[in-house]
C-alpha cells in the first residue's frame, strides 16, 4: 500500500486512535494515533499505512481541517423548500444548489415517518461525508410533520 491524499471525515475518535473515511471512495482507515481529531472533523490530508503490517494508518500531512456542525433544527423547512417538495412524489429526493455554495435536499415522507426519517439523516455517516464533498461547515435538518417535508441544508461558512 502507499500514501493516499484526499478528503477524510472522522467517524470515530478516542484519545489514542481515530477512524477516518474517504468521502469519495468510502474507504475506512484506522489511525494508529489521534492527532487531536474529533468526530465530524474533515481533513484534506495525506495518510500512509504504518509499517510493517500496514494494518493501521497515520496522518502524514494536513492541508486543511474544518469541523462540520450537524444541527437537528427545531425550525420548519422554508417556504421554498416546501414548494420544492410539493410536486415531488413521496420518497423522491429534490436537490437544489443554494445561491453561492451549498445545497438543499428536500423530500416528502409520510407524516408518521418524518421524525424517524430525520433521525436516519442525522445518524447517517453519509450526511457528513456529503457535507465534506460540498465544502459545507454546517448541516441543518429541518422537518414539518404536518406537511411530511424533510429538508437537509448543506451550508458554507
Short mmCIF file of the C-alpha atoms (twelve columns), coordinates in Angstrom:
data_MODEL
# 
_entry.id   MODEL 
# 
loop_
_atom_site.group_PDB 
_atom_site.id 
_atom_site.type_symbol 
_atom_site.label_atom_id 
_atom_site.label_alt_id 
_atom_site.label_comp_id 
_atom_site.label_asym_id 
_atom_site.label_seq_id 
_atom_site.Cartn_x 
_atom_site.Cartn_y 
_atom_site.Cartn_z 
_atom_site.pdbx_PDB_model_num 
ATOM 1   C CA . UNK A 1   0.000   0.000  0.000  1 
ATOM 2   C CA . UNK A 2   1.063   3.569  -0.394 1 
ATOM 3   C CA . UNK A 3   0.165   7.090  0.603  1 
ATOM 4   C CA . UNK A 4   -3.315  8.336  -0.123 1 
ATOM 5   C CA . UNK A 5   -4.316  12.005 -0.447 1 
ATOM 6   C CA . UNK A 6   -7.932  13.051 -0.202 1 
ATOM 7   C CA . UNK A 7   -10.756 14.386 1.905  1 
ATOM 8   C CA . UNK A 8   -11.496 12.382 5.023  1 
ATOM 9   C CA . UNK A 9   -14.223 12.655 7.640  1 
ATOM 10  C CA . UNK A 10  -13.583 11.481 11.202 1 
ATOM 11  C CA . UNK A 11  -16.188 8.841  12.056 1 
ATOM 12  C CA . UNK A 12  -14.790 7.725  15.412 1 
ATOM 13  C CA . UNK A 13  -12.287 9.345  17.769 1 
ATOM 14  C CA . UNK A 14  -10.709 8.220  21.018 1 
ATOM 15  C CA . UNK A 15  -7.743  9.631  22.869 1 
ATOM 16  C CA . UNK A 16  -5.304  7.118  21.388 1 
ATOM 17  C CA . UNK A 17  -6.785  6.419  17.931 1 
ATOM 18  C CA . UNK A 18  -9.288  7.580  15.336 1 
ATOM 19  C CA . UNK A 19  -11.107 6.281  12.275 1 
ATOM 20  C CA . UNK A 20  -11.334 8.332  9.099  1 
ATOM 21  C CA . UNK A 21  -13.402 7.688  5.980  1 
ATOM 22  C CA . UNK A 22  -12.500 8.839  2.495  1 
ATOM 23  C CA . UNK A 23  -15.504 10.899 1.339  1 
ATOM 24  C CA . UNK A 24  -15.058 9.901  -2.312 1 
ATOM 25  C CA . UNK A 25  -14.422 6.148  -2.031 1 
ATOM 26  C CA . UNK A 26  -15.914 5.420  1.449  1 
ATOM 27  C CA . UNK A 27  -12.712 3.518  2.291  1 
ATOM 28  C CA . UNK A 28  -12.146 3.455  6.052  1 
ATOM 29  C CA . UNK A 29  -8.708  3.941  7.642  1 
ATOM 30  C CA . UNK A 30  -7.962  3.248  11.303 1 
ATOM 31  C CA . UNK A 31  -5.310  5.646  12.567 1 
ATOM 32  C CA . UNK A 32  -2.715  4.270  14.978 1 
ATOM 33  C CA . UNK A 33  -2.809  7.546  16.899 1 
ATOM 34  C CA . UNK A 34  -5.135  10.503 17.212 1 
ATOM 35  C CA . UNK A 35  -3.555  13.850 16.334 1 
ATOM 36  C CA . UNK A 36  -6.329  15.792 18.100 1 
ATOM 37  C CA . UNK A 37  -9.202  14.781 15.826 1 
ATOM 38  C CA . UNK A 38  -12.875 14.820 16.795 1 
ATOM 39  C CA . UNK A 39  -15.922 13.166 15.230 1 
ATOM 40  C CA . UNK A 40  -17.236 15.202 12.249 1 
ATOM 41  C CA . UNK A 41  -13.845 16.833 11.615 1 
ATOM 42  C CA . UNK A 42  -12.966 16.956 7.926  1 
ATOM 43  C CA . UNK A 43  -9.360  16.695 6.803  1 
ATOM 44  C CA . UNK A 44  -7.790  17.498 3.485  1 
ATOM 45  C CA . UNK A 45  -4.843  15.225 4.160  1 
ATOM 46  C CA . UNK A 46  -2.410  12.535 3.155  1 
ATOM 47  C CA . UNK A 47  -2.436  9.264  5.059  1 
ATOM 48  C CA . UNK A 48  0.004   6.376  4.853  1 
ATOM 49  C CA . UNK A 49  -0.008  2.825  6.184  1 
ATOM 50  C CA . UNK A 50  2.114   2.052  9.249  1 
ATOM 51  C CA . UNK A 51  4.890   -0.455 8.564  1 
ATOM 52  C CA . UNK A 52  5.500   -3.312 8.802  1 
ATOM 53  C CA . UNK A 53  1.981   -4.797 8.808  1 
ATOM 54  C CA . UNK A 54  0.262   -1.813 7.178  1 
ATOM 55  C CA . UNK A 55  -2.919  -2.516 9.159  1 
ATOM 56  C CA . UNK A 56  -3.207  0.934  10.705 1 
ATOM 57  C CA . UNK A 57  -2.573  4.318  9.143  1 
ATOM 58  C CA . UNK A 58  -1.065  7.626  10.118 1 
ATOM 59  C CA . UNK A 59  -1.722  11.173 9.016  1 
ATOM 60  C CA . UNK A 60  1.473   12.431 7.413  1 
ATOM 61  C CA . UNK A 61  0.305   15.795 6.084  1 
ATOM 62  C CA . UNK A 62  -2.730  18.010 6.674  1 
ATOM 63  C CA . UNK A 63  -3.566  20.604 4.036  1 
ATOM 64  C CA . UNK A 64  -6.794  21.723 5.673  1 
ATOM 65  C CA . UNK A 65  -9.051  20.937 8.581  1 
ATOM 66  C CA . UNK A 66  -12.570 22.014 9.444  1 
ATOM 67  C CA . UNK A 67  -15.383 20.812 11.591 1 
ATOM 68  C CA . UNK A 68  -18.930 20.213 10.385 1 
ATOM 69  C CA . UNK A 69  -21.724 21.180 12.715 1 
ATOM 70  C CA . UNK A 70  -24.742 18.888 12.464 1 
ATOM 71  C CA . UNK A 71  -27.881 20.645 13.710 1 
ATOM 72  C CA . UNK A 72  -31.194 18.966 14.431 1 
ATOM 73  C CA . UNK A 73  -33.141 22.186 13.978 1 
ATOM 74  C CA . UNK A 74  -36.495 22.952 15.533 1 
ATOM 75  C CA . UNK A 75  -37.201 25.258 12.583 1 
ATOM 76  C CA . UNK A 76  -39.603 24.281 9.817  1 
ATOM 77  C CA . UNK A 77  -38.370 23.911 6.246  1 
ATOM 78  C CA . UNK A 78  -38.504 27.226 4.380  1 
ATOM 79  C CA . UNK A 79  -41.461 28.060 2.173  1 
ATOM 80  C CA . UNK A 80  -39.215 27.484 -0.836 1 
ATOM 81  C CA . UNK A 81  -38.281 24.008 0.436  1 
ATOM 82  C CA . UNK A 82  -41.940 23.162 0.925  1 
ATOM 83  C CA . UNK A 83  -42.663 24.337 -2.630 1 
ATOM 84  C CA . UNK A 84  -39.884 22.100 -3.963 1 
ATOM 85  C CA . UNK A 85  -41.358 19.117 -2.127 1 
ATOM 86  C CA . UNK A 86  -44.963 19.876 -3.114 1 
ATOM 87  C CA . UNK A 87  -44.644 18.380 -6.604 1 
ATOM 88  C CA . UNK A 88  -42.345 15.521 -5.634 1 
ATOM 89  C CA . UNK A 89  -43.747 12.046 -5.088 1 
ATOM 90  C CA . UNK A 90  -43.398 10.691 -1.553 1 
ATOM 91  C CA . UNK A 91  -39.877 9.302  -1.135 1 
ATOM 92  C CA . UNK A 92  -38.292 11.240 -4.013 1 
ATOM 93  C CA . UNK A 93  -35.336 13.493 -3.279 1 
ATOM 94  C CA . UNK A 94  -35.219 17.001 -4.735 1 
ATOM 95  C CA . UNK A 95  -31.770 18.623 -4.789 1 
ATOM 96  C CA . UNK A 96  -31.161 22.297 -5.404 1 
ATOM 97  C CA . UNK A 97  -27.966 24.301 -5.305 1 
ATOM 98  C CA . UNK A 98  -28.044 27.249 -2.955 1 
ATOM 99  C CA . UNK A 99  -27.147 30.695 -4.248 1 
ATOM 100 C CA . UNK A 100 -23.370 30.746 -3.903 1 
ATOM 101 C CA . UNK A 101 -22.352 27.397 -2.460 1 
ATOM 102 C CA . UNK A 102 -24.021 24.508 -0.717 1 
ATOM 103 C CA . UNK A 103 -27.147 22.516 -1.462 1 
ATOM 104 C CA . UNK A 104 -30.609 21.890 -0.135 1 
ATOM 105 C CA . UNK A 105 -32.032 18.383 -0.210 1 
ATOM 106 C CA . UNK A 106 -35.794 18.127 0.274  1 
ATOM 107 C CA . UNK A 107 -38.058 15.127 0.278  1 
ATOM 108 C CA . UNK A 108 -41.560 14.177 1.239  1 
ATOM 109 C CA . UNK A 109 -42.271 11.296 3.544  1 
ATOM 110 C CA . UNK A 110 -45.494 10.068 5.119  1 
ATOM 111 C CA . UNK A 111 -46.321 12.353 8.065  1 
ATOM 112 C CA . UNK A 112 -45.932 9.480  10.552 1 
ATOM 113 C CA . UNK A 113 -42.369 8.832  9.282  1 
ATOM 114 C CA . UNK A 114 -40.979 12.392 9.420  1 
ATOM 115 C CA . UNK A 115 -39.291 12.046 12.827 1 
ATOM 116 C CA . UNK A 116 -37.690 8.675  12.075 1 
ATOM 117 C CA . UNK A 117 -36.532 9.915  8.662  1 
ATOM 118 C CA . UNK A 118 -34.937 12.970 10.303 1 
ATOM 119 C CA . UNK A 119 -33.123 10.736 12.808 1 
ATOM 120 C CA . UNK A 120 -31.909 8.482  9.990  1 
ATOM 121 C CA . UNK A 121 -30.386 11.503 8.216  1 
ATOM 122 C CA . UNK A 122 -28.759 12.762 11.432 1 
ATOM 123 C CA . UNK A 123 -27.244 9.369  12.277 1 
ATOM 124 C CA . UNK A 124 -26.106 8.525  8.728  1 
ATOM 125 C CA . UNK A 125 -22.338 8.941  8.236  1 
ATOM 126 C CA . UNK A 126 -23.028 9.803  4.615  1 
ATOM 127 C CA . UNK A 127 -24.675 13.070 5.698  1 
ATOM 128 C CA . UNK A 128 -21.338 14.363 6.989  1 
ATOM 129 C CA . UNK A 129 -19.415 12.861 4.056  1 
ATOM 130 C CA . UNK A 130 -21.757 14.667 1.633  1 
ATOM 131 C CA . UNK A 131 -21.243 17.903 3.576  1 
ATOM 132 C CA . UNK A 132 -17.481 17.429 3.230  1 
ATOM 133 C CA . UNK A 133 -17.779 16.916 -0.544 1 
ATOM 134 C CA . UNK A 134 -19.945 20.050 -0.798 1 
ATOM 135 C CA . UNK A 135 -17.457 22.027 1.346  1 
ATOM 136 C CA . UNK A 136 -20.204 22.770 3.868  1 
ATOM 137 C CA . UNK A 137 -19.438 23.527 7.517  1 
ATOM 138 C CA . UNK A 138 -22.997 23.280 8.809  1 
ATOM 139 C CA . UNK A 139 -25.804 20.836 8.115  1 
ATOM 140 C CA . UNK A 140 -29.315 21.726 9.240  1 
ATOM 141 C CA . UNK A 141 -32.037 19.107 9.340  1 
ATOM 142 C CA . UNK A 142 -35.490 20.684 9.342  1 
ATOM 143 C CA . UNK A 143 -38.856 18.981 9.342  1 
ATOM 144 C CA . UNK A 144 -42.532 19.694 9.008  1 
ATOM 145 C CA . UNK A 145 -44.629 16.845 10.348 1 
ATOM 146 C CA . UNK A 146 -47.852 18.481 9.127  1 
ATOM 147 C CA . UNK A 147 -46.591 18.598 5.521  1 
ATOM 148 C CA . UNK A 148 -44.439 15.459 5.553  1 
ATOM 149 C CA . UNK A 149 -41.447 17.534 4.423  1 
ATOM 150 C CA . UNK A 150 -37.843 16.997 5.479  1 
ATOM 151 C CA . UNK A 151 -35.099 19.376 4.374  1 
ATOM 152 C CA . UNK A 152 -31.355 18.992 4.770  1 
ATOM 153 C CA . UNK A 153 -29.433 22.210 4.246  1 
ATOM 154 C CA . UNK A 154 -25.698 21.950 3.477  1 
ATOM 155 C CA . UNK A 155 -24.374 25.392 4.329  1 
ATOM 156 C CA . UNK A 156 -20.996 27.016 3.648  1 
ATOM 157 C CA . UNK A 157 -19.093 29.061 6.205  1 
# 
